[in-house]
Amino acid sequence: MDPSVFPGTGTPEPGGVTFDQLRRAVTLVCDRANIVGCDVNELSPHYDLSGASTAAACKIVREMALALQRQDQEKHR
C-alpha cells in the first residue's frame, strides 16, 4: 500500500495501491476464488505510532473474513 495511507511498513512503496483499491481487490478475489487461507505481512506498527496502518490492516482482514463467510454460505445453500 502507498505509505501515505499505510506508513507502518519496513518496505514502503511510493505510488502503491490505496486502501480502497486493496479492499476492492481483496473482495473481488475472495468472492471469485476458492480461498483456503490468507496472510497479512509487512505490517510493522513500530513505524506508525498513529495506528493508522494497524487499523487499515484490521479492516482488510475483516473484509477477507466477510468475503470468506459469504463464500461459505454460498457453498451450503
CNS distance restraints for C-alpha pairs under 8 A (distance, minus, plus):
assign (resid   1 and name CA) (resid   5 and name CA) 7.22 0.50 0.50
assign (resid   1 and name CA) (resid   6 and name CA) 6.00 0.50 0.50
assign (resid   1 and name CA) (resid  12 and name CA) 7.63 0.50 0.50
assign (resid   1 and name CA) (resid  13 and name CA) 6.54 0.50 0.50
assign (resid   1 and name CA) (resid  16 and name CA) 4.75 0.50 0.50
assign (resid   1 and name CA) (resid  17 and name CA) 4.75 0.50 0.50
assign (resid   1 and name CA) (resid  18 and name CA) 5.89 0.50 0.50
assign (resid   1 and name CA) (resid  19 and name CA) 7.02 0.50 0.50
assign (resid   1 and name CA) (resid  22 and name CA) 7.75 0.50 0.50
assign (resid   2 and name CA) (resid   6 and name CA) 5.95 0.50 0.50
assign (resid   2 and name CA) (resid   7 and name CA) 7.65 0.50 0.50
assign (resid   2 and name CA) (resid  12 and name CA) 6.96 0.50 0.50
assign (resid   2 and name CA) (resid  13 and name CA) 5.59 0.50 0.50
assign (resid   2 and name CA) (resid  14 and name CA) 5.33 0.50 0.50
assign (resid   2 and name CA) (resid  15 and name CA) 5.55 0.50 0.50
assign (resid   2 and name CA) (resid  16 and name CA) 4.05 0.50 0.50
assign (resid   2 and name CA) (resid  17 and name CA) 5.55 0.50 0.50
assign (resid   2 and name CA) (resid  18 and name CA) 6.04 0.50 0.50
assign (resid   3 and name CA) (resid   7 and name CA) 4.33 0.50 0.50
assign (resid   3 and name CA) (resid   8 and name CA) 7.59 0.50 0.50
assign (resid   3 and name CA) (resid   9 and name CA) 7.87 0.50 0.50
assign (resid   3 and name CA) (resid  12 and name CA) 5.61 0.50 0.50
assign (resid   3 and name CA) (resid  13 and name CA) 6.39 0.50 0.50
assign (resid   3 and name CA) (resid  14 and name CA) 6.14 0.50 0.50
assign (resid   3 and name CA) (resid  16 and name CA) 7.53 0.50 0.50
assign (resid   4 and name CA) (resid  14 and name CA) 7.93 0.50 0.50
assign (resid   5 and name CA) (resid  18 and name CA) 7.01 0.50 0.50
assign (resid   5 and name CA) (resid  19 and name CA) 7.15 0.50 0.50
assign (resid   5 and name CA) (resid  52 and name CA) 7.51 0.50 0.50
assign (resid   5 and name CA) (resid  53 and name CA) 7.25 0.50 0.50
assign (resid   6 and name CA) (resid  52 and name CA) 6.81 0.50 0.50
assign (resid   6 and name CA) (resid  53 and name CA) 4.77 0.50 0.50
assign (resid   6 and name CA) (resid  56 and name CA) 7.43 0.50 0.50
assign (resid   7 and name CA) (resid  12 and name CA) 7.08 0.50 0.50
assign (resid   7 and name CA) (resid  47 and name CA) 6.54 0.50 0.50
assign (resid   7 and name CA) (resid  48 and name CA) 5.74 0.50 0.50
assign (resid   7 and name CA) (resid  52 and name CA) 7.90 0.50 0.50
assign (resid   7 and name CA) (resid  53 and name CA) 6.30 0.50 0.50
assign (resid   8 and name CA) (resid  43 and name CA) 5.80 0.50 0.50
assign (resid   8 and name CA) (resid  44 and name CA) 4.94 0.50 0.50
assign (resid   8 and name CA) (resid  45 and name CA) 5.20 0.50 0.50
assign (resid   8 and name CA) (resid  46 and name CA) 6.77 0.50 0.50
assign (resid   8 and name CA) (resid  47 and name CA) 4.56 0.50 0.50
assign (resid   8 and name CA) (resid  48 and name CA) 4.48 0.50 0.50
assign (resid   8 and name CA) (resid  52 and name CA) 7.89 0.50 0.50
assign (resid   8 and name CA) (resid  53 and name CA) 5.30 0.50 0.50
assign (resid   8 and name CA) (resid  54 and name CA) 7.55 0.50 0.50
assign (resid   9 and name CA) (resid  42 and name CA) 5.40 0.50 0.50
assign (resid   9 and name CA) (resid  43 and name CA) 5.19 0.50 0.50
assign (resid   9 and name CA) (resid  44 and name CA) 4.89 0.50 0.50
assign (resid   9 and name CA) (resid  45 and name CA) 7.43 0.50 0.50
assign (resid   9 and name CA) (resid  47 and name CA) 6.29 0.50 0.50
assign (resid   9 and name CA) (resid  48 and name CA) 7.93 0.50 0.50
assign (resid  10 and name CA) (resid  42 and name CA) 6.69 0.50 0.50
assign (resid  10 and name CA) (resid  43 and name CA) 7.84 0.50 0.50
assign (resid  10 and name CA) (resid  44 and name CA) 6.62 0.50 0.50
assign (resid  10 and name CA) (resid  47 and name CA) 7.37 0.50 0.50
assign (resid  11 and name CA) (resid  42 and name CA) 7.23 0.50 0.50
assign (resid  17 and name CA) (resid  21 and name CA) 5.96 0.50 0.50
assign (resid  17 and name CA) (resid  22 and name CA) 6.38 0.50 0.50
assign (resid  18 and name CA) (resid  22 and name CA) 6.29 0.50 0.50
assign (resid  19 and name CA) (resid  23 and name CA) 6.05 0.50 0.50
assign (resid  19 and name CA) (resid  56 and name CA) 7.29 0.50 0.50
assign (resid  20 and name CA) (resid  24 and name CA) 6.07 0.50 0.50
assign (resid  21 and name CA) (resid  25 and name CA) 6.16 0.50 0.50
assign (resid  22 and name CA) (resid  26 and name CA) 6.02 0.50 0.50
assign (resid  22 and name CA) (resid  60 and name CA) 7.90 0.50 0.50
assign (resid  23 and name CA) (resid  27 and name CA) 6.14 0.50 0.50
assign (resid  23 and name CA) (resid  60 and name CA) 6.17 0.50 0.50
assign (resid  23 and name CA) (resid  63 and name CA) 7.03 0.50 0.50
assign (resid  24 and name CA) (resid  28 and name CA) 6.04 0.50 0.50
assign (resid  25 and name CA) (resid  29 and name CA) 6.11 0.50 0.50
assign (resid  26 and name CA) (resid  30 and name CA) 5.99 0.50 0.50
assign (resid  26 and name CA) (resid  60 and name CA) 7.70 0.50 0.50
assign (resid  26 and name CA) (resid  63 and name CA) 7.37 0.50 0.50
assign (resid  26 and name CA) (resid  64 and name CA) 6.54 0.50 0.50
assign (resid  27 and name CA) (resid  31 and name CA) 5.94 0.50 0.50
assign (resid  27 and name CA) (resid  63 and name CA) 6.61 0.50 0.50
assign (resid  27 and name CA) (resid  64 and name CA) 6.65 0.50 0.50
assign (resid  27 and name CA) (resid  67 and name CA) 6.09 0.50 0.50
assign (resid  28 and name CA) (resid  32 and name CA) 6.21 0.50 0.50
assign (resid  29 and name CA) (resid  33 and name CA) 5.67 0.50 0.50
assign (resid  30 and name CA) (resid  34 and name CA) 7.23 0.50 0.50
assign (resid  30 and name CA) (resid  35 and name CA) 6.32 0.50 0.50
assign (resid  30 and name CA) (resid  64 and name CA) 6.73 0.50 0.50
assign (resid  30 and name CA) (resid  67 and name CA) 5.60 0.50 0.50
assign (resid  30 and name CA) (resid  68 and name CA) 6.27 0.50 0.50
assign (resid  30 and name CA) (resid  71 and name CA) 7.60 0.50 0.50
assign (resid  31 and name CA) (resid  67 and name CA) 6.00 0.50 0.50
assign (resid  31 and name CA) (resid  68 and name CA) 7.44 0.50 0.50
assign (resid  31 and name CA) (resid  70 and name CA) 7.65 0.50 0.50
assign (resid  31 and name CA) (resid  71 and name CA) 6.40 0.50 0.50
assign (resid  35 and name CA) (resid  68 and name CA) 7.40 0.50 0.50
assign (resid  40 and name CA) (resid  57 and name CA) 7.52 0.50 0.50
assign (resid  40 and name CA) (resid  61 and name CA) 7.83 0.50 0.50
assign (resid  43 and name CA) (resid  53 and name CA) 7.13 0.50 0.50
assign (resid  43 and name CA) (resid  54 and name CA) 7.11 0.50 0.50
assign (resid  43 and name CA) (resid  57 and name CA) 7.51 0.50 0.50
assign (resid  44 and name CA) (resid  48 and name CA) 7.38 0.50 0.50
assign (resid  45 and name CA) (resid  49 and name CA) 6.63 0.50 0.50
assign (resid  45 and name CA) (resid  51 and name CA) 6.77 0.50 0.50
assign (resid  45 and name CA) (resid  53 and name CA) 6.98 0.50 0.50
assign (resid  45 and name CA) (resid  54 and name CA) 6.47 0.50 0.50
assign (resid  48 and name CA) (resid  52 and name CA) 6.99 0.50 0.50
assign (resid  48 and name CA) (resid  53 and name CA) 6.61 0.50 0.50
assign (resid  51 and name CA) (resid  55 and name CA) 6.20 0.50 0.50
assign (resid  52 and name CA) (resid  56 and name CA) 6.13 0.50 0.50
assign (resid  53 and name CA) (resid  57 and name CA) 6.09 0.50 0.50
assign (resid  54 and name CA) (resid  58 and name CA) 6.13 0.50 0.50
assign (resid  55 and name CA) (resid  59 and name CA) 6.24 0.50 0.50
assign (resid  56 and name CA) (resid  60 and name CA) 6.29 0.50 0.50
assign (resid  57 and name CA) (resid  61 and name CA) 6.22 0.50 0.50
assign (resid  58 and name CA) (resid  62 and name CA) 6.14 0.50 0.50
assign (resid  59 and name CA) (resid  63 and name CA) 6.24 0.50 0.50
assign (resid  60 and name CA) (resid  64 and name CA) 6.26 0.50 0.50
assign (resid  61 and name CA) (resid  65 and name CA) 6.16 0.50 0.50
assign (resid  62 and name CA) (resid  66 and name CA) 6.11 0.50 0.50
assign (resid  63 and name CA) (resid  67 and name CA) 6.09 0.50 0.50
assign (resid  64 and name CA) (resid  68 and name CA) 6.07 0.50 0.50
assign (resid  65 and name CA) (resid  69 and name CA) 6.07 0.50 0.50
assign (resid  66 and name CA) (resid  70 and name CA) 6.25 0.50 0.50
assign (resid  67 and name CA) (resid  71 and name CA) 6.19 0.50 0.50
assign (resid  68 and name CA) (resid  72 and name CA) 6.14 0.50 0.50
assign (resid  69 and name CA) (resid  73 and name CA) 6.17 0.50 0.50
assign (resid  70 and name CA) (resid  74 and name CA) 6.23 0.50 0.50
assign (resid  71 and name CA) (resid  75 and name CA) 6.44 0.50 0.50
assign (resid  72 and name CA) (resid  76 and name CA) 6.50 0.50 0.50
assign (resid  73 and name CA) (resid  77 and name CA) 6.48 0.50 0.50
